């Protein structure tokens, strides 16, 4: 909490101000600050306020080496699979494509073929649309224009700017993305968000229409809850802590 408070400040902070911001008593803050100074993460200025040192960048380097969204998401994806008893897929954006990176299948005899590694034009999948909906509108329209001639498996998923706007409104009213296609598979998706509301990935639920078509709202709620859990874990939010 002390490091976070200092990181969010424009300049160094005094012990008194740190106690106010963290809600920790002044003597405890003073003791902790002394420890952080001794460890090299903080430095004291002549006015007795404290600032971060370059040593905190070691934490950032460690984050870059260790951060793996798939590993963070796996227990939540497995739990979602068990709750809905359908295939659950984690998808990320790569340029103009959506790419599946994790898949958890149920025990049903009828299940989805392996999707890991599959790529598709970003707007052509429920997961890709969930990711796109978090982007600035100008970027959404640019992607649609850039993919105007892209090959798609199902022509009915093609959209122009006008129909794209209608899809956004439908997704907002439902609380999840659903694509109506002519095959026998239903798919819904919800975005996993970063601290700024951008998409880290999307969680999708796939299954045959005869099992899913009457429970889309229920599955959408389950997907949203799982996406929130993955988002909070990826953001490092503590229990009860709200995003900035």
Residue, then its C-alpha position, 0 to 999 in steps of 0.5 A: x500500500x505504501x509503494x502504491x500510494x507513492x507511485x500514484x503521487x506527483x512527488x514524494x510523500x511524507x510519513x503523515x500523508x502516507x498514514x492518511x492515504x493508507x489508513x495505517x497508523x503513523x508509527x507503523x508507516x514510519x517503521x515500514x518506510x524505514x525497512x523499504x529505505x533499507x531495502x533500497x525501494x525508497x529514498x528519503x529526500x532532504x524534506x523527509x518525504x520519500x520517493x521510489x527508487x530505480x530498484x522498483x523497476x526490478x519488479x516490473x522486469x519480473x512481471x514481464x518475465x513471469x506474467x502469463x495470462x493463460x496460467x492466471x486464467x486456467x483455474x477460473x476457466x476450468x471452474x466455468x467449464x464445470x459450472x456450465x458443462x460446455x467447452x470454454x475457450x480463452x482467446x486473445x487478439x493478434x493484430x487483426x485476428x482472434x487466436x484461441x490459446x486455451x480450451x477446456x472441454x466437458x465430458x459430453x460425448x459431443x464436444x468442440x474440436x480442438x480450437x487452440x491455435x485457431x485464428x479468425x478475422x477479429x470481427x468474425x468470432x464472438x470472442x473477437x467482437x467482445x475484444x473489439x467492443x472495448x476499443x475506441x470506435x474509430x479503431x473498431x471501424x478501421x478494423x472493419x474496413x481493413x477486414x472487408x475482403x478477409x476470407x470468412x468461414x461463414x459469410x453471414x458474420x460479415x458486418x458494415x459500419x451500420x450493422x456493427x453499431x447494431x451489434x454493439x447495442x445488442x451486446x450491451x443489452x444482453x451483457x455478452x456477445x452472441x453471433x447468430x450463425x447457420x451452423x449447429x454450434x452456439x457461441x457466446x463471449x465476454x471480454x477480460x478487462x485490464x485496469x483501463x477497461x481495455x481487453x486482455x482477452x475474451x472468454x467464450x462458451x461453445x456448445x451445440x445449439x440443442x444444449x445451449x439455445x435455451x440457456x444463453x442468458x444463464x451462460x452469459x451470466x456465468x461467462x461474465x462472472x468468470x471474466x470478472x474473476x480473471x480480470x481481477x486476478x490479472x490486475x492483482x486486485x485484492x478482495x473487495x478492492x475496486x478498479x482505479 
